[in-house]
Amino acid sequence: MFSQVKDLGHPYHQPMTQQTTKSILQNKWNRARYKYPQSQFGKRLLRYNVEWERQYPWLRYSPSEDAAYCCVCILFNKQKGSNATFQREGFRDWKNAVGEKRGIISNHGNTPGHKAASELAENFLCVCKGQQKDIHSVISKTYSDKVQTNRNILSSILDIILNLGKRNVALRGNWDEEAHEEDGNFKHFVKWKSKFDDTLKLHLETTARNATYMSPSIQNELIACCGAEIQDKIVQKIKKSKYFSVLADETADVGGTEQLSICIRYVSEVFEIQEDFLGFCPLDKQDAASITHAILSQLEKWGLPVAFLRGQGYDGASTMSGRLGGVQQKIRELQPRALFTHCRSHALNLVVVHGCTDVPIVRNTMTMIEKIAVFFSASATKKNMLQDHVLQDQETESDGTRLHSEKASRLRNSIESFDTIVTAVTIHKVLGYILPLTTRLQSPDVDILSAYKEGREVAQVIESLRSEESFSTIYQQAVQMASTIDVAPVKKRVTVKQQHRGNAPADSVAEHYRLNLFLPFIDHVTEELRTRFAESSEPALVAALLVPKALPQLTEEKQNLLLSWYKEDLPQPDAAEQEIHRWKHHFKKYTGPLPETAKETLQNIDMGFYPNIQCILCIYLTLPVTTCSCERSFSALRRLKTWLRSSMGNERLSGLALIHVHRTMAVDPMKVLQRWDASGHRRIVTCFDKR
């Protein structure tokens, strides 16, 4: 081994690697069957004695030079004037090797240079075994203490940033002329924390003004590092799941910047559906090409390959959903398997909008209700007077101004008409069936086929109301409500030509509202639901038929369609048909309750024997349903970037948004500081390995 010292690198010429150093200290030359050469010393022939190595573990023999060396001195002895025999020249005087008086080997072991080198070698091996923190801690206890102190200081500062960010409390504040410094929440809490944090207190009292590490630029750097750390944790989970879908939506912030929110939908290792916000991206233009470039650039930045993109979720705007030049089409040109889904929540909203505007009497009532809401919300005085009126059940006055001014009087007359009352009761009854679907669609836990199915079932339920009995119940409820304010059931005058309300002839008041309100409203809502939640013919959705409850519907034709779509993604494509056959056979004899959703199937069935089916169901669950996660990030954006914080830079905004949105996610301060330390040259010593 030691014959290769010069080849491995001599310390006086070039540095050795840690592995080479460790190998030289721990290993000796394999001397099996080697015959050491003899040298003439007077009348005697002497050779190197292997037994010397047992007494002196640092001794190493070089067969190519027939010489002995000291391994610790070669590696660590830097003292000037040290004996160079065991370092560079090699020891060959076998006659005077050992002995009490002239034993050169034994005397070398007692030299100061050798003792110092031996201590460093021992410490080096301790570091390699993980028994010591780092080489600086071994060499200098003072340095180690300084590093730990600096880390504690930065950890305290970072802790305040994280807590303020999670709770969406502004860090910055106004400039205090008297104190000649910024008076913000961040500096306030740093000073507050220093009252019981002695390390932070000493730092604030003794450090130079340009080295407090509390400046806005340092805040921005630490916030950006926190955001990057959160992004990395999420991206690592996405990469483990492999396949994912992208959700995107845009909005303008209070500063007038168009922000694109990007979320990723994927299935976790425990088969939970996740939709995670990954950041805002500012847009210079809102055309399809610019948005497409922004999405693809962010995916590349995060290390998420488009090759594993299997779904896109946007709203119904032509820029996003256009079949020819929309974002979804441009991305499908790069990845044809990235299926586009029009946000189901937006679709349901369009159901309500069209259902309410296509029937004149419903449209007029909703417009009037909106005017009343605006009338009271625009004035605190009016709102308080309304509250008093509701509590006391009588009119009140405030500052000599009566609640019912001319405008208020007109609105009151409108809302107290039987026309409005019967319409409001009908709207409340019909749209009440849509509310649970609205709430359900806001959860990332729902899969796309379940959303379509629930929409059609709501349409069937609403259509079942289309009967004399249901209308009679609604009408009697309206009559009873009207009687409490002395309003009689009447219908408005019917003319030959009528454009602004229903005009179907009727013999009675009840019949008038059945023909002009009840039946048209139900028909429009059910038709909109059926149109916007119609069964999809996309082959990717056939995967839902692999759910045990739906297996009887999986015909051979649909199975072939399913495999043709998913074949490229399957881990064992050649065995897919046999696997599905085994899957069907398994559930013919299954005694327990059959899983009804893809998520239940993955979580309750041992999928180890069905890798292809597991892959198909996981990809199916990644297909987006809504963009509600993006909408929720917009709520965070409105809380973060207020008109008082409208000049906030986008890097700071995105970092704070990630901290605030993912406030329940644990962030390791040491990893954040390591990232920050590696991002540039730092005056403060933290002794992190550079990335």
C-alpha positions in Angstrom: 0.0 0.0 0.0 2.6 2.5 1.1 4.7 2.0 -2.0 2.0 4.1 -3.8 2.4 7.2 -1.6 4.0 9.3 -4.3 1.5 8.2 -6.9 -1.4 9.0 -4.5 0.0 12.5 -3.9 2.7 13.7 -1.5 1.7 16.5 1.0 4.6 18.6 -0.1 3.5 18.6 -3.7 -0.3 18.2 -3.9 -3.1 17.6 -1.4 -4.5 14.2 -0.7 -8.2 13.4 -0.7 -9.9 12.5 2.6 -10.5 8.9 1.4 -6.8 8.5 0.6 -5.7 9.9 3.9 -8.1 7.7 5.8 -6.8 4.6 3.8 -3.1 5.4 4.6 -3.8 5.7 8.3 -5.9 2.6 8.6 -4.3 0.2 6.1 -0.9 -1.3 5.7 0.9 -2.9 2.8 -0.2 -6.5 2.1 3.1 -8.4 2.6 1.9 -12.0 1.9 4.7 -14.1 0.6 6.9 -11.1 0.2 10.7 -11.7 0.8 12.2 -8.5 2.2 15.6 -7.7 0.5 18.7 -7.7 2.6 21.3 -4.9 2.8 25.0 -5.1 3.8 25.9 -3.5 7.2 29.6 -4.3 7.8 29.8 -8.1 7.9 26.0 -8.5 8.5 23.1 -8.8 6.1 20.0 -7.1 7.6 16.5 -6.5 6.4 13.2 -4.7 7.4 11.5 -6.4 10.3 7.7 -6.6 10.1 7.5 -7.0 13.9 8.4 -3.3 14.2 5.0 -2.3 12.9 3.3 -4.0 15.9 5.3 -1.8 18.3 5.1 1.3 16.2 1.6 1.4 14.4 2.5 4.5 12.4 5.4 2.7 10.6 4.8 1.9 6.9 7.1 0.0 4.5 7.6 0.9 0.8 8.7 -2.2 -1.2 9.6 -0.1 -4.3 12.1 1.9 -2.3 13.0 -0.7 0.4 12.4 2.1 3.0 10.2 2.9 6.0 8.1 6.0 6.5 5.9 7.5 9.2 2.4 7.8 7.9 1.2 10.4 10.4 4.2 12.7 9.7 3.8 12.5 6.0 0.1 13.5 6.3 0.1 15.9 9.2 3.6 17.0 10.4 4.0 20.6 9.2 6.6 21.7 11.8 9.8 23.2 10.4 13.0 21.5 11.2 11.3 18.1 11.7 13.3 15.0 10.8 12.7 14.5 7.1 13.9 10.9 7.0 10.5 9.5 7.8 8.7 12.0 5.7 10.5 12.4 2.3 13.8 10.4 2.2 12.8 7.1 3.7 14.5 5.3 6.6 16.8 2.3 5.6 19.3 2.0 8.5 18.1 -1.4 9.8 21.1 -1.7 12.1 20.1 1.3 14.2 16.4 1.0 13.8 15.5 0.0 17.4 17.3 0.1 20.7 17.5 2.1 23.9 20.4 4.3 22.8 20.5 4.5 19.0 17.0 3.3 18.1 16.1 5.8 15.4 12.5 4.5 14.9 11.8 4.6 18.7 13.4 8.1 19.0 11.3 9.5 16.1 8.1 8.5 18.0 9.1 10.9 20.8 9.8 14.0 18.7 7.4 17.0 19.1 6.5 17.0 15.4 5.5 13.4 15.5 3.4 13.7 18.6 1.5 16.7 17.2 1.0 14.9 13.9 -0.3 11.8 15.8 -2.8 13.9 17.7 -4.1 15.4 14.4 -4.3 12.0 12.8 -6.3 10.7 15.7 -8.7 13.6 15.6 -9.1 13.2 11.8 -10.2 9.6 12.3 -12.7 10.7 15.0 -14.2 13.1 12.5 -14.4 10.4 9.9 -16.2 8.2 12.3 -18.7 10.9 13.2 -17.4 11.2 16.8 -16.7 15.0 16.4 -18.7 17.8 14.8 -16.2 19.2 12.2 -12.5 19.8 11.8 -12.7 23.4 12.9 -14.2 22.3 16.2 -11.3 19.9 16.7 -8.6 22.5 15.9 -10.2 25.4 17.6 -12.8 25.4 20.4 -13.1 29.1 20.1 -14.0 28.9 16.5 -16.6 26.2 17.2 -18.2 28.4 19.9 -18.3 31.3 17.5 -20.0 29.3 14.8 -22.6 28.0 17.2 -23.2 31.6 18.5 -23.7 32.9 14.9 -26.1 30.1 14.2 -28.1 30.8 17.3 -28.3 34.5 16.3 -29.5 33.8 12.8 -31.9 31.1 14.0 -33.6 33.7 16.4 -33.9 36.2 13.5 -35.2 33.5 11.2 -37.7 32.3 13.8 -39.3 35.7 14.0 -39.5 36.0 10.2 -41.2 32.5 10.0 -43.7 33.3 12.7 -44.7 36.7 11.3 -44.9 35.2 7.8 -47.1 32.3 8.8 -49.5 34.6 10.5 -49.4 37.2 7.7 -48.1 40.0 9.9 -46.2 42.7 8.0 -42.5 42.8 8.8 -41.8 46.3 7.6 -43.1 49.6 9.0 -42.8 53.3 8.8 -39.5 55.3 9.1 -39.0 56.7 12.6 -37.2 60.1 12.2 -36.3 60.4 15.9 -34.8 56.9 16.1 -33.4 57.1 12.5 -34.6 53.6 11.8 -37.6 51.6 10.6 -40.2 51.0 13.1 -41.7 47.7 11.9 -43.0 44.5 13.5 -39.9 42.6 12.6 -37.5 44.9 14.5 -40.0 45.2 17.4 -40.1 41.5 17.9 -36.3 41.1 17.6 -35.9 43.6 20.4 -38.6 41.9 22.4 -37.0 38.5 22.0 -33.6 39.9 23.0 -35.0 40.5 26.5 -34.9 36.7 27.2 -32.4 35.6 24.5 -28.9 36.6 25.9 -27.1 35.6 22.7 -29.4 37.8 20.6 -29.1 40.7 23.1 -25.3 40.6 23.1 -25.4 40.6 19.3 -27.6 43.7 19.1 -25.5 45.5 21.7 -22.0 44.7 20.3 -22.3 44.2 16.6 -21.6 46.9 14.0 -24.7 48.7 12.5 -23.9 47.2 9.1 -23.7 43.7 10.5 -27.0 43.2 12.4 -28.4 40.9 9.7 -31.8 42.6 10.1 -31.8 44.8 7.0 -34.6 44.6 4.4 -32.2 42.9 1.9 -31.4 40.2 4.5 -35.1 39.8 5.2 -35.8 39.3 1.6 -33.0 36.7 1.2 -34.1 34.7 4.3 -37.8 34.9 3.1 -36.8 33.7 -0.4 -34.7 30.8 1.2 -37.7 29.8 3.3 -39.9 29.8 0.2 -37.3 27.7 -1.7 -37.0 25.2 1.1 -40.8 24.8 1.2 -40.9 24.4 -2.6 -38.1 21.8 -2.4 -40.0 19.7 0.1 -43.2 19.8 -2.0 -41.3 19.1 -5.2 -39.6 16.0 -3.6 -43.0 14.6 -2.8 -44.2 15.3 -6.3 -41.2 13.5 -7.8 -41.8 10.5 -5.6 -45.4 10.3 -7.0 -43.9 10.7 -10.5 -47.0 11.8 -12.4 -48.7 15.2 -11.8 -51.1 17.8 -13.1 -50.8 21.6 -13.2 -53.4 24.0 -12.1 -53.1 27.7 -13.0 -55.2 30.8 -12.8 -54.4 34.5 -12.9 -55.4 37.7 -11.1 -54.2 41.2 -10.7 -52.8 42.2 -7.3 -53.4 45.6 -5.6 -50.2 46.9 -7.2 -51.6 46.2 -10.7 -49.3 43.3 -11.4 -50.9 40.3 -13.1 -50.0 37.3 -11.0 -50.2 33.7 -12.2 -50.8 31.2 -9.4 -49.5 27.7 -10.1 -50.5 24.6 -8.1 -49.6 21.0 -8.6 -52.0 18.1 -8.1 -50.5 14.6 -7.4 -51.1 11.5 -5.3 -48.9 11.0 -2.2 -47.1 7.8 -1.1 -50.1 6.9 1.1 -52.5 7.6 -1.8 -53.8 10.9 -0.6 -54.7 13.5 -3.3 -52.7 16.6 -2.8 -53.0 20.0 -4.4 -50.0 22.2 -3.4 -49.4 25.8 -4.2 -45.9 26.4 -5.5 -45.8 30.1 -6.0 -46.8 33.2 -8.0 -45.3 34.1 -11.4 -45.7 37.8 -12.6 -47.0 38.2 -16.2 -46.0 41.0 -18.5 -48.7 39.9 -21.0 -51.9 37.8 -20.6 -51.8 36.1 -24.0 -51.7 32.3 -24.4 -48.0 32.3 -25.5 -46.8 34.2 -22.4 -48.8 32.1 -19.9 -47.6 28.9 -21.5 -44.0 30.1 -21.3 -44.5 31.0 -17.7 -45.9 27.6 -16.7 -43.3 25.6 -18.6 -40.5 27.8 -17.2 -41.6 27.3 -13.7 -42.0 23.5 -14.1 -38.4 23.4 -15.5 -37.1 25.6 -12.6 -38.7 23.2 -10.1 -37.3 20.1 -11.9 -40.7 18.7 -12.8 -40.4 17.2 -16.3 -43.3 17.8 -18.8 -42.9 14.1 -19.7 -44.7 13.3 -16.5 -47.4 15.9 -16.9 -50.8 14.2 -17.2 -53.4 16.9 -16.6 -54.1 20.7 -16.9 -56.8 22.6 -15.0 -57.8 26.1 -16.0 -60.9 28.3 -16.2 -63.0 28.5 -19.3 -61.5 31.7 -20.8 -60.5 31.2 -24.4 -56.9 32.3 -23.6 -56.6 29.2 -21.3 -59.0 26.7 -22.8 -59.0 27.5 -26.5 -58.9 24.4 -28.7 -56.7 26.1 -31.3 -54.4 28.7 -29.6 -55.2 28.3 -25.9 -52.7 27.5 -23.2 -54.0 23.9 -22.9 -53.5 23.3 -26.6 -50.0 24.7 -26.7 -49.0 22.5 -23.8 -50.7 19.5 -25.4 -48.5 20.1 -28.5 -45.5 19.3 -26.3 -47.3 16.7 -24.1 -50.4 15.2 -25.8 -51.2 13.2 -22.7 -51.7 16.3 -20.6 -55.6 16.2 -20.5 -57.3 19.5 -20.1 -60.2 19.9 -17.6 -62.4 23.0 -17.5 -62.7 23.9 -13.8 -65.9 22.2 -12.5 -66.5 25.0 -9.9 -66.4 27.6 -12.7 -68.8 25.4 -14.7 -71.1 25.1 -11.8 -71.0 28.9 -11.4 -72.0 29.2 -15.0 -75.0 26.9 -14.3 -76.2 29.3 -11.7 -75.5 32.4 -13.8 -77.3 31.1 -16.9 -80.1 29.5 -14.9 -80.8 32.8 -13.2 -80.4 35.1 -16.2 -82.3 33.1 -18.8 -85.6 33.4 -16.9 -86.7 37.1 -16.8 -88.5 37.0 -13.5 -85.6 35.4 -11.8 -83.1 37.8 -13.4 -85.2 40.8 -12.2 -85.4 39.5 -8.7 -81.7 38.7 -8.4 -80.8 42.2 -9.8 -83.1 43.8 -7.2 -81.6 41.8 -4.3 -78.2 42.9 -5.5 -79.2 46.5 -5.4 -80.6 46.1 -1.9 -77.3 44.5 -0.7 -75.3 47.4 -2.2 -77.6 50.0 -0.7 -77.0 48.8 2.8 -73.3 47.7 2.5 -72.3 51.1 1.1 -73.2 52.9 4.4 -72.5 52.0 7.9 -75.4 54.1 9.1 -77.9 52.3 6.9 -76.5 48.9 8.0 -76.9 49.8 11.6 -80.4 51.1 11.1 -81.3 47.9 9.3 -79.9 45.9 12.2 -81.9 47.9 14.7 -85.0 47.5 12.6 -84.6 43.7 12.5 -84.0 43.6 16.3 -86.8 45.9 17.2 -89.1 45.0 14.3 -89.9 48.7 13.7 -88.4 51.7 11.9 -85.7 53.7 13.6 -84.2 57.1 13.0 -80.6 58.3 13.1 -79.4 61.9 13.0 -82.8 62.9 11.7 -82.5 60.8 8.5 -85.2 58.2 8.1 -84.3 54.8 6.8 -86.8 54.9 3.9 -85.6 57.7 1.7 -86.9 57.8 -1.9 -84.4 55.2 -3.1 -85.0 53.0 -0.1 -88.8 53.3 -0.5 -88.5 52.0 -4.1 -86.4 49.1 -3.0 -88.8 48.3 -0.2 -91.8 48.3 -2.5 -89.9 46.0 -4.8 -88.9 43.5 -2.2 -92.4 43.5 -0.5 -94.1 42.5 -3.7 -95.5 39.0 -4.1 -93.6 38.7 -7.3 -90.3 39.0 -5.4 -91.4 36.8 -2.5 -92.5 33.8 -4.6 -89.4 34.1 -6.8 -87.0 34.2 -3.9 -88.6 31.2 -2.3 -88.3 29.3 -5.6 -84.7 30.2 -6.0 -83.9 29.2 -2.5 -85.6 25.9 -2.9 -83.9 24.9 -6.2 -80.4 26.3 -5.7 -80.3 24.7 -2.2 -79.7 21.4 -4.0 -76.6 22.8 -5.6 -74.9 24.1 -2.4 -73.5 20.7 -1.3 -72.0 20.1 -4.7 -70.4 23.6 -4.6 -68.8 22.7 -1.2 -67.7 19.3 -2.4 -66.0 20.6 -5.5 -63.9 22.9 -3.4 -62.1 19.9 -1.9 -59.0 18.5 -3.7 -60.1 15.0 -2.5 -62.7 14.6 -5.2 -61.9 12.8 -8.5 -63.0 14.1 -11.9 -65.6 11.3 -12.7 -67.2 11.7 -9.3 -67.6 15.4 -9.9 -69.4 14.7 -13.3 -71.5 12.0 -11.7 -72.6 14.3 -8.7 -73.5 17.1 -11.1 -75.8 14.8 -13.1 -77.4 13.4 -10.0 -78.1 17.0 -8.8 -79.8 17.6 -12.2 -81.9 14.5 -11.7 -83.0 15.6 -8.2 -83.9 19.1 -9.4 -85.8 17.7 -12.3 -87.8 15.5 -9.9 -89.2 18.7 -8.4 -91.0 19.4 -11.7 -94.4 18.3 -10.3 -97.7 19.9 -9.1 -97.0 18.7 -5.6 -93.6 20.4 -5.3 -94.8 23.7 -6.8 -97.8 23.7 -4.5 -95.5 23.4 -1.5 -93.3 26.2 -2.7 -96.3 28.4 -3.5 -98.0 27.9 -0.2 -94.7 28.8 1.6 -94.5 32.0 -0.4 -98.2 32.9 0.4 -97.6 32.3 4.1 -94.5 34.5 4.1 -96.3 37.2 2.2 -99.1 37.2 4.7 -96.8 38.2 7.5 -96.3 41.6 5.9 -99.9 41.9 4.5 -99.0 41.2 0.9 -101.7 39.5 -1.1 -100.9 36.9 -3.9 -101.3 38.8 -7.1 -99.8 38.7 -10.5 -98.5 41.6 -12.6 -100.5 42.8 -15.6 -100.0 40.7 -18.8 -99.7 42.5 -22.1 -99.7 41.3 -25.7 -95.9 41.9 -26.1 -93.7 41.4 -23.0 -89.9 41.3 -23.0 -88.9 41.8 -19.4 -91.0 39.1 -17.6 -92.8 35.9 -18.4 -96.0 36.3 -20.4 -97.6 32.9 -20.6 -101.4 33.1 -20.2 -102.8 31.7 -17.0 -106.2 31.5 -15.3 -105.0 32.0 -11.7 -102.1 33.6 -9.8 -100.7 30.2 -8.9 -100.8 29.0 -12.5 -99.1 32.2 -13.7 -96.1 31.6 -11.4 -96.0 27.9 -12.3 -95.8 28.6 -16.0 -93.7 31.7 -16.0 -91.3 31.0 -13.0 -91.3 27.5 -11.6 -91.1 25.3 -14.7 -88.8 27.5 -16.8 -86.3 27.9 -13.9 -86.2 24.2 -13.2 -85.8 23.4 -16.9 -83.0 25.9 -17.4 -81.0 24.8 -14.3 -81.3 21.1 -15.2 -80.4 21.6 -18.8 -77.3 23.7 -17.8 -76.2 21.0 -15.3 -76.6 18.2 -17.9 -74.7 20.2 -20.5 -71.8 21.2 -18.3 -71.6 17.9 -16.4 -72.2 15.6 -19.4 -70.5 12.2 -19.5 -67.0 12.6 -21.0 -65.7 10.2 -23.7 -62.0 10.8 -22.8 -60.2 7.5 -22.7 -58.3 8.5 -19.6 -61.5 8.6 -17.6 -62.3 4.9 -18.4 -59.8 4.2 -15.6 -62.7 4.9 -13.2 -64.2 1.5 -14.3 -61.3 -0.3 -12.6 -62.9 0.7 -9.3 -64.4 -2.6 -7.9 -67.9 -1.2 -7.7 -67.8 -0.2 -11.4 -66.0 -3.3 -12.7 -69.1 -4.9 -14.3 -69.2 -1.9 -16.7 -65.7 -2.5 -17.9 -66.3 -4.1 -21.3 -63.6 -5.5 -23.6 -64.0 -2.5 -25.9 -63.5 -0.1 -23.0 -60.6 -2.1 -21.6 -58.8 -1.9 -25.0 -59.4 1.9 -25.0 -58.1 2.2 -21.5 -54.9 0.2 -22.2 -54.2 2.1 -25.4 -54.2 5.4 -23.5 -52.2 4.3 -20.4 -49.8 1.7 -22.1 -46.8 4.1 -22.2 -47.0 4.7 -18.5 -47.4 1.2 -17.2 -44.5 -0.5 -15.3 -45.4 -3.9 -16.9 -47.4 -3.2 -20.1 -47.1 -6.7 -21.5 -48.8 -8.2 -18.4 -51.6 -5.6 -18.2 -54.4 -7.7 -19.8 -53.7 -10.7 -17.5 -53.5 -8.3 -14.5 -56.9 -6.9 -15.2 -58.3 -10.4 -15.7 -56.9 -11.4 -12.3 -58.4 -8.1 -10.9 -61.9 -9.0 -12.1 -61.6 -12.5 -10.8 -60.5 -11.3 -7.4 -63.6 -9.2 -6.9 -66.0 -11.9 -8.0 -65.1 -13.7 -4.8 -64.6 -10.6 -2.7 -66.7 -10.8 0.5 -66.2 -7.3 2.0 -67.9 -4.1 0.9 -66.6 -3.0 -2.5 -64.6 0.2 -2.7 -66.6 2.9 -4.6 -63.8 5.3 -5.5 -60.3 5.1 -6.8 -58.9 6.5 -3.6 -60.7 3.9 -1.5 -59.4 1.2 -3.8 -55.8 2.3 -3.5 -56.0 2.7 0.3 -57.9 -0.5 1.2 -56.7 -3.1 -1.3 -53.2 -4.6 -1.4 -52.0 -3.2 -4.7 -48.6 -5.0 -4.5 -50.0 -7.7 -6.9 -51.4 -5.1 -9.3 -48.7 -2.6 -10.2 -50.3 -1.7 -13.5 -53.7 -1.0 -12.0 -52.1 1.0 -9.2 -50.3 3.2 -11.8 -53.5 3.7 -13.8 -55.6 4.7 -10.8 -52.9 7.1 -9.5 -52.6 8.9 -12.8 -56.5 9.0 -13.0 -56.6 10.7 -9.6 -54.0 13.3 -10.6 -56.5 14.6 -13.3 -57.6 18.0 -12.1 -61.3 18.7 -11.1 -61.2 22.4 -10.1 -58.8 25.3 -9.7 -60.0 26.1 -6.2 -56.5 25.7 -4.8 -55.4 28.6 -7.1 -58.5 30.6 -5.9 -57.4 30.0 -2.3 -53.9 31.3 -3.1 -55.6 34.5 -4.4 -57.2 35.0 -1.0 -53.7 34.7 0.5 -52.5 37.2 -2.1 -55.2 39.8 -1.1 -54.2 39.4 2.6 -50.5 39.7 1.8 -50.3 42.5 -0.7 -52.6 45.2 0.6 -52.5 48.9 -0.5 -50.2 49.5 2.4 -47.8 46.9 1.0 -48.4 47.4 -2.7 -44.7 48.0 -3.5 -43.7 44.6 -2.3 -41.3 42.8 -4.7 -42.4 39.6 -6.3 -39.6 37.4 -4.8 -40.6 38.6 -1.3 -44.3 38.2 -2.1 -43.9 34.6 -3.4 -41.8 33.6 -0.4 -44.3 35.1 2.1 -47.1 33.5 0.2 -45.5 30.0 0.5 -44.8 30.5 4.2 -48.4 31.7 4.8 -50.2 29.1 2.6 -48.1 26.2 4.0 -48.0 27.5 7.6 -48.6 24.0 9.0 -45.5 22.7 7.2 -42.4 22.3 9.4 -39.4 24.2 8.2 -35.9 23.3 9.4 -34.1 26.5 10.3 -30.7 24.9 9.8 -31.5 23.9 6.2 -32.8 27.4 5.5 -29.6 29.0 6.9 -27.5 26.5 5.0 -29.3 27.5 1.8 -28.8 31.2 2.7 -25.1 30.7 3.5 -24.5 29.0 0.2 -26.3 31.7 -1.8 -23.4 34.2 -1.5 -20.3 35.3 0.4 -21.2 36.0 4.1 -19.3 37.9 6.6 -20.8 36.0 9.4 -19.3 32.5 9.9 -21.8 29.6 10.1 -19.5 26.8 8.9 -22.1 25.2 6.6 -20.9 23.0 3.7 -21.4 24.9 0.4 -24.0 23.3 -1.9 
